[in-house]
Amino acid sequence: MTTATAELLTVPEVMARLKLGRSTVYDLIRPRRLTPITIGRARRVPADAVRDFITHEIEAAA
């Protein structure tokens, strides 16, 4: 497993990367468009999931 694969982002970090608000990020998490993992009560989004989301959105727009 590489460092990039293991990188887990907090919701504020996802917000910064996607330049979206908190509620929009949670709206993407709820239907699993962004797939989070839960550690205790904390939600983390793998960096790969964010990259996959961006790639999917670019392909859908084309």
N, C-alpha and C positions, 0 to 999 in steps of 0.2 A: 504494500500500500504506500503510495507516495504522499508527500505532505499535502499537495493540492487535493487529493482524494479525501484525506482525513480532515480537511479544514471545515469546521462547523461555524456558521455565522449566526449571530443573534438577530432578532427582528430589526433592531435599529441599524445593524450593518447591512442587512438586505435592503432596508429602506434607502440607505445611502447609495448602495450599488445600483439600484434600479431607479433612484430618484423618485420614489413614490412615498405616499403617506402611510402611517401605521395601519389605518383601517383598510386601505387598499391591499397591503401585504397580507393582512389576515383574511381578506376576501379571496385572495389567491390561494392561501393555505387551506381554507375551509373545504373547497371542492377538490383539493389535492392537485391543483395546477402547479403549485410549489409543494414538494413533499418534505415535510419536516420530520424530525425525530424528537422524541420527548425523553429527557433525562430528568427523572424526578418530576418537578413541576416546571422545569425550564424547557422551552421549545427552541430547537436549533435547526437551521436549514443547511444541509450540505452545500458547499460551494458548487459542486457538480450539478446539483438540482437547479441552482440559479442559472448556470451556463446552459443547461438543457432547456430551461424555460425560455431564455433569450433566443436560442437557436430555433426552437419550435415557433416562437412568435414571428421571427424573421421569415421562416419558411411559409408560414400561414399568410403573411402579408404579400408574398411574391406571387 
